[in-house]
Amino acid sequence: MLYLSTRGHPERKRFSEILLEGLAPDGGLYLPERYPRVDAATLSRWRGLAYADLAFEILSLYIDDIPADDLRAICRRTYTEEVFGTPQIVPLRKLEEGLYLQALSNGPTLAFKDMAMQLLGQLFEYELGRRGEELNILGATSGDTGSAAEYAMRGKRGVRVFMTSPHGRMSPFQQAQMFSLQDANIHNLAVQGVFDDCQDIVKAVSNDLAFKRRYRIGTVNSINWARLVAQVVYYFAGYFQATGGNHEKVSFAVPSGNFGNICAGHVARMMSLPIARLVLATNENDVLDEFFRTGTYRVRGSRDTYETSSPSMDISKASNFERFVFDLLGRDASRTRQLFGEQLPAQGRFELAGEVGAARERYGFASGRSTHADRLATLRDTWQRHGVMIDTHTADGLKVAREHRQPGIPMVVLETALPIKFAATVVEALGREPQRPARFEGIERLPKRVAVVPADAEAVKRYIAQHCDQAGA
Ligand SMILES: *Cc1c(COP(=O)(O)O)cnc(C)c1O
């Protein structure tokens, strides 16, 4: 399988080449040249597999430059009961007839990002070991991504993580999760500024090509294809649990921000998994809901990006969206390049009024939006009627899922985090604290390993240089 750029760069690459890269050289995103189709016989064979073996079957359709035995071992090391809490890894919970929650948040950091990031950690260690190389991952986080990356990379050979976060702005629980890690290869940098400052610093450091090359700077952001393909697996696993045979259809509702999670659902559907609808849920930052309703994609400025009680969906533009638009345009790379490379930077918007109907009818997309008041109401309703406590992002998904149910078609809502991560809003809705898994008892009191740095790219570069040169010497 070879990978192409959504903006038409002529070069084709193999999986292990794009694994450690971000954007394609022309600024596009990598996609496989084609989506492998899964026929009904294969689907029934996969139905009985353990999650790790299902992951191997799906990944091996996309990865042909890692020997099969190695890839199977990587999957088995990644998706264990020990790490994800249950033998099913992503168990389905029935709320009512035809309505399910799929648990994706029982990994080390209690958010679905672990599903992909844990695999990425294993793939990075494997690939760097094979090449005899090292990588320094530089990232910016306001919460979930940074902790998922750190828990995936801790103790891995050949990898260091330098994770910037806005000083004093994450929840005490999120700070404790990250800063209590004592592994020598994990570095927390609390930047005296806001999240945007952290992102600007990462950009500035990455744009310093000499520094980037000398210190082998890489990223783990949500545009990485390996992360996306890892997420395809749980759509299959959810499908098998919600159905008894292979010809039934299932819909998925997905709390969305950067369009990574639901893009994996799109890929699963392109592989012929019988998905009726992919229901995209946004919070008040409704860039994507607006697109699927009107065909206008209008990115927001930072003043129009709201801080909400489902903060991991507070985005102004959706970094993975280009992948879907490329498919929607019949894989027309020159139009994709024109829209994302020219029109969007110049005008902040583009219109696909003629195509958005196909996004709904041919590609199965539906969408909706959820507000703080909806979140509170959904949290209460789910607690009172079902005795189930959910997090704020999952509440957005469930609220919108209910608006798009179809008779006879099961609806699976992807649970993207556990309520303990966003306890303040849960307390506001229910008047009680969410349960905390035993391994997180008292983490706020553990010793913290974090360096406070000014909002200045040079200071961050100095920190990285110091800690790489020391380690190398
Ligand atoms: C990252 C995240 C999302 C959004 O996922 P995308 O792949 O960016 O669309 C939703 N909920 C939670 C809890 C997250 O951490």
PDBQT file of the ligand as one rigid body, heavy atoms in Angstrom, charges set to zero:
ROOT
HETATM    1  C1  LIG A 501      -9.840  14.866  21.146  1.00  0.00    +0.000 C 
HETATM    2  C2  LIG A 501     -11.183  14.705  21.762  1.00  0.00    +0.000 A 
HETATM    3  C3  LIG A 501     -12.379  14.847  20.996  1.00  0.00    +0.000 A 
HETATM    4  C4  LIG A 501     -12.366  15.259  19.544  1.00  0.00    +0.000 C 
HETATM    5  O1  LIG A 501     -11.842  14.286  18.700  1.00  0.00    +0.000 OA
HETATM    6  P1  LIG A 501     -11.364  14.629  17.204  1.00  0.00    +0.000 P 
HETATM    7  O2  LIG A 501     -10.687  13.430  16.722  1.00  0.00    +0.000 OA
HETATM    8  O3  LIG A 501     -10.431  15.820  17.361  1.00  0.00    +0.000 OA
HETATM    9  O4  LIG A 501     -12.573  15.003  16.428  1.00  0.00    +0.000 OA
HETATM   10  C5  LIG A 501     -13.586  14.601  21.621  1.00  0.00    +0.000 A 
HETATM   11  N1  LIG A 501     -13.654  14.270  22.936  1.00  0.00    +0.000 NA
HETATM   12  C6  LIG A 501     -12.537  14.140  23.695  1.00  0.00    +0.000 A 
HETATM   13  C7  LIG A 501     -12.694  13.798  25.130  1.00  0.00    +0.000 C 
HETATM   14  C8  LIG A 501     -11.274  14.339  23.142  1.00  0.00    +0.000 A 
HETATM   15  O5  LIG A 501     -10.179  14.219  23.902  1.00  0.00    +0.000 OA
ENDROOT
TORSDOF 0
